[in-house]
Amino acid sequence: MSRPLNYEQWKQNVHTVIKNDPLWNFLAYQKALFAYDLMWEDCEYLLHDERGKAIARQLARSVGSISANIEEGYGRGYGKDYAYRLKIAIGEARESRGWYWKGRRLLSEELLNHRLMLIDEIIALIAPNISKQSQFKKK
């Protein structure tokens, strides 16, 4: 797979199986998958330094957990369990933001700013859905 240059280009290369899942309609999920692909590329910079290797491991785990928790929560249906998983996804996003900041000495300022803003956007997209899911009543 080629390096994603921007979100729109990246979306064009997402497999149809992923795009055909109803979860794809949740923009936070799309952005979380995009963040993971970007993180994969970012680790190339981090892995050149011994200190960066530890940060790369943490980033892979925390950024990957954002979409994973959205997937798991959605797979369990609407309601409180999904809200719980969305809370975990936000926690993982905040942790990811922290790891990006900790790796700032090995990343360009432009890259760092983009990743921090992308993660903030993901948090902002997830947050309103937590209360919606908490209040969801099964029929």
N, C-alpha and C positions, 0 to 999 in steps of 0.2 A: 504494500500500500504506500502511496506517495504521501509526503508530508502535507498536512492540511495547511493551506495558506490563510483561509478565513472560514468562518462558520458556514456560509452559503456553499462554498466549494466542498467543504467537508460533508454537508448534508447530501449532496449529489452522489457521494460514494458510499453512503450507508447501505448495507444490504437490505433488500426488499423484505426479507423475513422480519427484520427489526422494524422497518417502516410500516408494515402491515399489522403490527401488534397495536391494539388500542392505546397502550401506554405511550406510544410515540406521540400522541396528541398532547401530552403533558410537556410543555416547553422546558420545564426544569429538568426533565429526564433527558431530553435532547442535549441540553447544554451540559449536563453532567457527563454524558457519553463523550461529547466534544472535549470537555476538560480532561477526561482520561486520555484521549488520543494525544492531546497536546502535552500532557504530563509525560507520556511515553517518550516523546521527542525531547522534552526538557531534561530528562534524565541523562541524555547523551552528554550534556554539559556538566551535570553534577558528578557523573561517574569518573571524570578525569582527576578528581581530587579525593583524597581519602576521607575527608570530612563530608564531602558531597555524597559519598556512597551511602552513608547512614541516612542522610536527608532523602535521597532517592528511594530507599526502602520504605521510609515512612510515607512519602508522597504516594508511592504506588499503592500502599495499603489504604491510606485515608481517602485519596481521590477516587479510587476504585470502589470504596464503600459508599460513596454518595449515591451512585446509580444503583448499586447492589441493594441498598436499603429501600430505595424507591421501588425497585422490581419486586423485592420480597413483600413489602407492604401491599402493593397493588395486587399481587398474586393471592393475597389472603382476603381480598374483598374490601369494600368500603367500611369505614367506621373507625372505632378506637384503635384497633391494631394497626391499621394503615397510618393513623395519626401518630402513633408511637414510633413507627418506622421512619416517618417523615422527620420527627424530632431527632432521631439518630442521624439521619442524612444531613440535617443542618449542623449537628455536632461535628460530623466528619468533614463537612465543608469548612467549618471554622478551624478545625485542626489543619486541614490542607492549606488554608490561608496562612496559618502560622508557620507551617513548614516551608512554604514558598518564601516567606519573609526571612526565615532563618537561612535559606539558601541564597539570599540576595547577592552575596559577594561573588557568587559563581554564575549569576544570570545577568543579562543586560537589563538596564533600567526599563526599556520599552517592553521586554518580555515580562518582567516582574509586574509592571503596571497592568498589562493586559490580563495576566492570570489573576491578580488580586481583584480586578474589576469583574472578571468573569465569575469568580467565586462569589463575590458580593451579589451579582445578578442571580445566581442560582439560589442563594439564601433568600433573596427577596421574592423569588418565584415560588419557593416551597412554603415559606412562612404562612401566607394566607390560607393555604390548603389544610394546615394543621387544625385550625378551629373549625373549618368546614367538615373535616372528617370526624372530629371529636363530637360534633353535633349531629352527625348523620344517624338517622333512625332506620333500621332495617324494617321492611314491611313484611 
